[in-house]
Amino acid sequence: MNMLILITVSAYKRVEIDEHEIRHPLVKEVCRLITYRSAWNPTLEGYLRYLLRKLKPPHVCAVLRSQEDERIALNFFYWADRQWRYKHDAIVYYTLLDVLSKTKLCQGAKRILKLMLRRGIKCSSKAFGYVMVSYSRAGMLRHAMQVLTVMQKAGIELNLSICNIAIYVLVKGSKLEKALRILNRMELVGIKPNVVTYNCLIKGYCDLNRVEDALELIVEMASKGCPPDKVSYYTVMVFLCKEKKIEEVKLLMEKMVVNSELIPDQVTYDTLIHTLSKHGHADDALAYLREAEDKGFHIDKVGYSAVVNSFSKKGKIDETKSLVNEMYSKGCIPDVVTYTAIIDGFCRMGKIDEAKKMLQQMYKHGCKPNTVSYTALLNGLCHNGKSLEAREMLNVSEEHWWMPNAISHSVVMHGFRREGNLSAACDLVRKMVGKGFFPTPVEINLLIQSLCQNQEVVKAKRFLDECLNKGCAINVVNFTTVIHGFCQIGDLEAALSVLEDMYLINKHPDVVTFTILFDALGRIGRLDEAAELITKMLCKGLDPTPVTYRTVIHHYCKWEQVDDMLKLLEKMLVRKPLRTLYNQVIEKLCAFGKPEEAEKLLGKVLRTASNLDANTCHVLIESYLTKGLPLSANRVASRMFSRNLIPDLKLCQKVSKKLMSDGKLVEADNLMLQLVERGIQQNEMNL
């Protein structure tokens, strides 16, 4: 249930424009001229200025409401406002605010409100409410609530409508406690809440899974002289349906009858049937459908279709067919939506022949399949390894009087891709583009990725160029995938060539592109070129990711160029700090058998003395022990003690034993003594 609609209807009347105003010749002509705004010339604008002077305020309002893009309505308002000997009527301001309240264009709504205040146009709470709702749609909750302060500074007192909007805005922003404070404030200033107020709060409780509080509020409404309406109960019922708490729904319906004397009607059952079907509870939806019919309510084919669709998605084909037959027996002829749901259900179960029979049955019963119906069958064929048959269906579509769309072609293309028939998939994309259907960058990338995985990177690059030349939307991810493909087969020159191509067509590489190229260059030791890439990346304002850091550390440590690595890492840290950087460096050096180099950086790690730093020290100790250097391992343990970090007991015992075997008895005793001084008991050591 759309709470905004309830508030709009109850709190204030919308500025209504008669249908004949929208169809007025002047309004139509102005709307036509507005669509040519980009091609305006002095003559055209002069003609529009002439028409503007003939428009009455309701006509201007009709022009504003007729625009599909609300930004065009806003621009027309500003243009008209600048014209000589023309002045907007107050109703025009309110109409535009109403239009903007249905969008996220909150800054435009705010400017219109300020214009009204500055020009002395009488502003009611309705105008401020429009702006609040627009801010709410844009997710700017704090700014929405600040409108109340602006309203009070303008000398307009709080009333029920604006309070309801404030509560709605807070509930939509998941700030239920603040909404409840608004309710308390209303009672303090003598504003009596109405059923819309409480319904908003009930919705807020349900959104936070606080259904018990919602039910308590319904009980409280009656005691405060504001009995709940059906919407109050429906809101909770919808939540309970989503949670599949059917017994609680039944109990609530009984309370609705007994406590509020509200009889479940057609809307009640329609709401329950559609909600349960939508959330996959087909059996319960069917039970309510039966109950509704037993009580004499008529469930139309929309209700039946919802249940049929729910059964189909769960793969319960027998129940689906039985329900369709029942529809026929009751004279409720299934429509194309119902049939399509059944076809999709058969396809999900792999029963392609049954799906084809259902398609033929549609024709027999005078229900012509549409593109969605055929696309559902195409999808079934492709998921069952019959992409060639699906392509044939596309080729003969005109003979069967249906027109494949972009989705139809994409379904078959992905079928070929999954089957490994990449040549057929590429050919289909070419035909698709030839018909004016363009694949998305994601679809293109999946196909390029498959080609690269088959070691057909040259074909992938050629395919990418074709898509680019034919006007497909190509993004940086598509280029990066090709670059990665060339890197995987070791053709770095080709990969770097693709990078140059990106610059030529103004497709700027991202951090993933640079990281992939650095990794490829680093694998063969071309670290100078790799470092230049990272420097270029930083100069372009791109932040290195943790993966970038790990890649840089790995390859520099592998090639034993620690000093150069540290210089590059310092540049990267300026752009994007990384807390665990030196921990990673030390551990990677140890992994490559370079504990001496690692220990030089230990001071940078021990500044914070965290558990993570202790683990890094343990890795270093283990590395020294592996190389047979217990004195060095002991030195690391001593540095840990100096920073109030207690080394791992078992690790210290290993170091101690190794020291003793090397004749370093004093060092071994000192190590164990330091453990005792830190609270390690003798029995723990024995264990």
Buried (B, 14 or more C-beta within 10 A) or exposed (E): EEBBEBBBEBBBEEBEBEEEBBEBEBBBBBBEBBEEBEEBEEEEBEBBBEBBEEBEEBBBBBBBBBBEEBEBBBBBBEBBEEEEEEEBBBBBBBBBBBBBBBBBBBBBBBBBBEBBBEEEBEBBBBBBBBBBBBBBBBEBBEBBBBBBEBBEEEEBEBBBBBBBBBBBBBBBBEBBEBBBEBBEEBEEEEBEBBBBBBBBBBBBBBBBEBBEBBBEBBEEBEEEEBBBBBBBBBBBBBBBBBBBBBEBBBEBBEBBEEBBEBEBEBEBBBBBBBBBBBBBBBBBBBBBBEBBBEEEBEBEBBBBBBBBBBBBBBBBBEBBBEBBEEBEEEEBEBBBBBBBBBBBBBBBBEBBEBBBEBBEBBEEEEBEBBBBBBBBBBBBBBBBEBBBBBBEBBEEBEEEEBEBBBEBBBBBBBBBBBBEBBEBBBBBBEBBBEEEBBBEBEBBBBBBBBBBBEEBBBBBBBBBEBBBEEEBEBBBBBBBBBBBBBBBBEBBEBBBEBBEBBEEEEBEBBBBBBBBBBBBBBBEEBBEBBBEBBBEBBEEEBEBBEEBBBBBBBBBBBBEBBEBBBEBBEBBEEBBEBEBBBBBBBBBBBBBEBBEBBBEBBEBBBEEBBEEBBEBBBBBBBBBBEBEBBEBBBBBBBBBBEBEBBBBBEBBBBBBEBBBEBEBEEBBEBBBEBBEEEEBEEEEBEE
